[in-house]
């Protein structure tokens, strides 16, 4: 058995690797190494979740953002973006359509758009819960105050997705000139303390990112133990300062998805749209490497293409029902089964994610 295969077996058996072991593992992975890794990740996922893949309806309700992240297509400084903002009534219409299509989780995602005040969001959450009491609501709206997080939780928000982006303070603050590393981590800690089911995660292939940075990302996730881990490739957007940089690769991202499955085995891990953008089978390959969530888009087609965090995003012209049934066929063709329930994370059956 090679040294790398030994480390992979160790990770599979113990759900643990040190930072140095991760760095060692990531250096010069062979095709054989990757196949062994993906096999262990799939076995781990099947132990906790079987062959189920959970679907969540994604509503991208505003592309207006106060932040200026160097990689993001909807950054505040990008004057070429055609901005939009769905009204609460339009968001509720998306929920109605999503419920009709069978979704029992709605993910409400936007840029950091402060037009949606605490009061506006509370009213929206309460109305969604009034219409659909059994539905879980996930927010992905960026950094707010602890008081606002608490009030949104009290009003019906069940989950909160906030990628930590990178565990390297230096890299984080280079890429996020309007933000602070400590603030991001404080938000994640606060969300957990309040009682949200929390999603964190990072990008793979960022300019300046090292193997040590990626190892630190995994160690941070191991420490945080989020209920969901979102990992996607860096895809350059031409209207950003990083528009000419080399992007992350499918292979490197799949490796990180698989390692996250081994190190935080009970987590929910999405097969991201970004992976589907990089490769026609990207999401299916992620499911075979340990992912177990897919988020079909139910954003109205009239604005869908405007939510361009990166370019050439797939499914831009698809109607909500097209995405719903397309992804179901893809999941079945990859050998898995669709679960339209709320999809609690394993070992947290008393909580709803």
C-alpha positions in Angstrom: 0.0 0.0 0.0 1.4 3.4 -1.0 1.8 6.2 1.6 -1.1 8.1 0.1 -3.4 5.1 0.1 -2.4 4.5 3.8 -3.4 8.1 4.6 -6.7 7.7 2.8 -7.5 4.5 4.6 -6.6 6.3 7.9 -9.0 9.2 7.0 -11.7 6.7 6.1 -11.3 4.8 9.4 -10.8 7.7 11.8 -12.4 10.7 10.0 -9.3 12.7 10.8 -6.1 13.9 9.3 -3.6 16.5 10.6 -2.8 19.6 8.5 0.6 18.1 7.6 -1.0 14.8 6.5 -3.5 16.7 4.3 -0.7 18.7 2.7 1.2 15.5 2.1 -1.9 13.9 0.6 -2.7 16.7 -1.7 0.8 16.8 -3.3 0.9 14.9 -6.6 -2.2 12.8 -6.4 -2.4 10.1 -9.0 -5.5 8.9 -10.8 -5.3 5.8 -8.6 -5.1 7.9 -5.5 -8.2 9.9 -6.5 -10.2 6.7 -7.3 -9.4 5.3 -3.8 -10.4 8.7 -2.2 -13.7 8.9 -4.1 -14.4 5.3 -3.2 -13.9 5.9 0.5 -16.0 9.2 0.3 -18.8 7.4 -1.4 -18.8 4.6 1.2 -18.8 7.2 4.0 -21.8 9.1 2.5 -23.7 5.8 2.0 -23.1 4.8 5.6 -24.7 8.1 6.8 -27.3 8.8 4.1 -27.6 5.8 1.8 -28.1 6.8 -1.8 -30.4 9.7 -1.1 -29.7 13.1 -2.7 -31.7 16.0 -1.2 -33.1 18.7 -3.4 -33.5 22.3 -2.2 -35.2 25.0 -4.3 -32.8 28.0 -4.7 -34.2 31.5 -5.0 -31.6 34.2 -6.0 -33.7 37.2 -5.0 -31.2 40.1 -5.4 -27.9 40.7 -7.2 -27.3 44.0 -5.4 -24.4 43.8 -3.1 -22.6 46.3 -0.8 -19.4 44.2 -0.7 -16.6 44.3 -3.3 -15.1 40.8 -3.3 -12.4 40.6 -6.1 -13.7 37.4 -7.7 -17.5 38.1 -7.7 -19.4 39.2 -10.7 -22.0 41.1 -8.7 -19.4 43.0 -6.6 -20.4 46.6 -5.8 -17.8 48.1 -8.2 -19.0 46.2 -11.3 -21.0 48.9 -13.1 -21.9 46.6 -16.0 -24.2 44.4 -14.0 -27.9 44.9 -14.7 -29.2 44.9 -11.1 -32.5 43.5 -9.9 -34.3 43.0 -6.7 -37.3 40.7 -6.3 -40.2 42.0 -4.2 -41.4 40.0 -1.2 -44.4 39.1 -3.3 -42.3 37.8 -6.1 -40.2 35.7 -3.7 -43.4 34.3 -2.3 -44.4 33.4 -5.9 -41.2 31.5 -6.2 -42.0 29.6 -3.0 -45.4 28.8 -4.3 -44.0 27.4 -7.5 -41.3 25.5 -5.6 -43.8 24.0 -3.3 -45.9 22.9 -6.2 -42.8 21.2 -7.7 -42.3 19.3 -4.4 -39.5 21.2 -2.7 -39.7 21.3 1.1 -36.6 23.5 1.6 -36.3 27.0 0.1 -32.8 28.6 0.0 -33.1 32.4 -0.2 -29.9 33.8 -1.5 -28.8 37.3 -2.4 -26.0 39.7 -2.4 -25.6 41.8 0.7 -28.6 44.0 -0.1 -29.7 46.1 2.9 -33.0 47.1 1.2 -34.2 43.9 2.7 -34.3 45.2 6.2 -34.8 43.1 9.3 -38.5 44.1 9.2 -38.9 43.1 5.5 -37.2 39.8 6.1 -39.2 39.0 9.2 -42.5 39.6 7.4 -41.3 37.4 4.5 -40.2 34.6 6.7 -43.5 34.6 8.7 -45.6 34.6 5.6 -43.6 31.6 4.1 -44.1 29.7 7.4 -47.8 30.6 7.5 -48.3 29.2 4.0 -46.0 26.2 4.4 -45.4 25.3 8.1 -43.5 22.2 7.2 -41.0 23.8 4.9 -37.5 24.6 6.0 -36.1 28.0 5.2 -32.4 28.6 4.5 -31.0 32.1 4.3 -27.8 33.1 2.5 -27.7 36.8 2.8 -24.2 37.6 4.2 -23.2 39.5 7.3 -25.7 41.0 9.6 -25.8 41.8 13.3 -26.2 39.1 16.0 -29.5 40.7 16.9 -30.8 40.5 13.4 -29.7 36.9 13.1 -31.5 36.1 16.3 -34.7 37.9 15.2 -34.7 36.1 11.8 -34.2 32.8 13.6 -37.1 33.6 15.9 -39.3 34.4 12.8 -38.8 31.1 11.1 -35.4 30.9 9.5 -34.0 27.4 10.1 -30.6 27.5 8.4 -28.0 29.9 7.3 -25.4 29.4 4.6 -22.2 31.5 4.8 -19.1 30.2 3.2 -16.0 31.1 5.2 -14.4 31.4 1.7 -10.8 30.7 2.8 -9.3 29.9 6.2 -6.2 32.0 5.4 -6.5 35.5 7.0 -4.1 37.0 4.5 -5.8 35.5 1.5 -9.3 36.4 2.8 -8.5 40.0 3.4 -6.7 40.3 0.0 -9.8 39.0 -1.8 -12.3 40.9 0.4 -11.2 44.5 0.7 -14.4 45.6 2.3 -14.6 42.8 4.9 -12.7 41.4 7.9 -11.6 37.8 8.4 -12.5 37.9 12.1 -16.0 39.3 11.4 -16.7 36.3 9.1 -15.7 33.8 11.6 -17.6 35.6 14.4 -20.8 35.5 12.2 -20.5 31.7 11.8 -20.0 31.2 15.5 -22.9 33.5 16.4 -25.2 31.6 13.9 -24.3 28.3 15.6 -24.8 29.7 19.1 -28.3 30.9 18.1 -29.3 27.5 16.9 -29.2 27.7 13.2 -28.1 24.8 11.2 -25.1 26.4 9.6 -23.4 25.9 6.3 -19.8 27.0 5.6 -17.3 26.3 2.8 -14.7 27.6 0.5 -13.5 28.0 -3.1 -10.8 25.9 -4.7 -8.2 27.3 -7.1 -8.2 30.9 -5.9 -5.2 33.0 -7.1 -2.5 32.7 -4.4 -4.1 29.8 -2.7 -1.7 27.1 -1.4 -2.0 23.5 -0.4 -1.5 24.7 3.2 -4.5 27.0 2.8 -6.7 24.2 1.5 -5.5 21.9 4.4 -6.4 24.7 6.8 -9.8 25.0 5.2 -10.5 21.3 6.0 -9.1 21.6 9.5 -11.3 24.6 10.1 -14.4 22.7 8.9 -13.4 19.8 11.1 -13.3 22.2 14.1 -16.5 24.1 13.2 -18.5 20.9 12.2 -21.0 22.8 10.1 -24.2 20.9 9.0 -23.5 21.8 5.4 -20.2 22.3 3.5 -20.3 24.1 0.2 -17.2 23.7 -1.9 -16.9 25.0 -5.5 -14.2 25.9 -8.0 -13.1 29.5 -8.5 -14.4 30.5 -11.9 -13.1 33.9 -13.2 -15.5 36.6 -14.2 -14.2 39.0 -16.8 -15.6 42.1 -15.2 -13.6 41.6 -11.9 -10.0 42.2 -11.0 -9.4 38.5 -11.2 -11.0 38.1 -14.6 -7.8 37.0 -16.3 -6.6 34.5 -13.6 -6.6 30.8 -14.1 -9.7 29.1 -12.6 -10.0 26.1 -10.3 -10.3 22.7 -11.8 -13.0 20.0 -11.6 -10.5 17.4 -10.3 -9.1 19.6 -7.5 -12.6 20.5 -6.4 -13.8 16.9 -6.3 -10.8 16.0 -4.2 -11.8 18.6 -1.6 -15.4 17.5 -1.7 -14.3 13.9 -1.0 -11.9 14.9 1.8 -14.6 17.1 3.4 -16.9 14.0 3.4 -14.2 11.9 5.2 -13.4 14.6 7.8 -16.9 15.8 8.5 -18.8 12.6 7.6 -22.3 13.6 8.9 -22.3 16.9 6.9 -24.5 17.7 3.9 -22.5 18.6 0.9 -24.0 20.1 -2.3 -23.0 19.2 -5.8 -22.7 22.8 -6.9 -23.9 24.5 -10.0 -20.4 25.7 -10.5 -19.2 22.2 -10.9 -21.9 21.6 -13.5 -20.7 24.7 -15.3 -17.1 23.4 -15.4 -18.1 20.0 -16.7 -21.3 18.6 -18.2 -21.2 15.8 -15.6 -19.7 17.8 -12.8 -22.6 17.5 -10.4 -22.9 13.8 -11.0 -19.2 13.3 -10.4 -19.5 15.2 -7.2 -22.3 12.9 -6.0 -20.0 10.0 -6.7 -17.3 11.7 -4.6 -19.4 12.2 -1.5 -21.8 15.1 -2.2 -25.5 14.5 -1.4 -27.4 17.7 -2.0 -28.4 19.5 -5.2 -30.0 23.0 -5.4 -32.1 23.4 -8.5 -32.8 27.1 -9.3 -36.3 28.4 -9.0 -35.3 32.1 -9.6 -37.6 33.6 -12.3 -36.1 33.2 -15.8 -36.5 37.0 -16.3 -33.7 37.7 -13.9 -31.9 34.4 -13.6 -28.9 35.3 -15.9 -28.3 38.5 -13.9 -27.3 36.5 -10.8 -23.8 36.0 -12.4 -21.3 35.4 -9.6 -19.2 33.9 -12.4 -19.8 33.6 -16.2 -21.4 31.0 -18.4 -23.5 29.6 -15.5 -25.6 26.7 -16.6 -29.5 26.6 -16.5 -29.8 30.3 -17.3 -32.8 29.8 -19.7 -34.4 26.9 -17.9 -37.8 27.2 -16.2 -38.1 26.0 -12.6 -39.9 22.8 -13.7 -37.1 22.2 -16.3 -34.4 22.3 -13.6 -36.5 20.2 -11.3 -37.0 17.2 -13.6 -33.6 17.6 -15.4 -31.7 17.2 -12.2 -33.9 14.3 -11.1 -33.0 12.4 -14.3 -29.4 13.2 -13.7 -29.4 11.9 -10.2 -31.1 8.7 -11.2 -28.7 8.2 -14.1 -25.8 8.5 -11.6 -27.2 5.7 -9.5 -28.8 7.7 -6.7 -32.3 8.5 -5.5 -34.1 11.8 -5.0 -35.4 12.8 -1.6 -37.7 15.8 -1.6 -38.0 15.9 2.2 -36.2 18.5 4.3 -33.2 16.2 4.6 -32.0 16.4 8.2 -28.3 16.0 8.6 -27.3 12.6 10.0 -26.9 12.4 13.8 -28.9 15.6 14.1 -32.3 14.2 13.7 -33.7 16.6 16.3 -32.7 19.5 14.2 -34.0 20.4 10.7 -31.5 21.3 7.9 
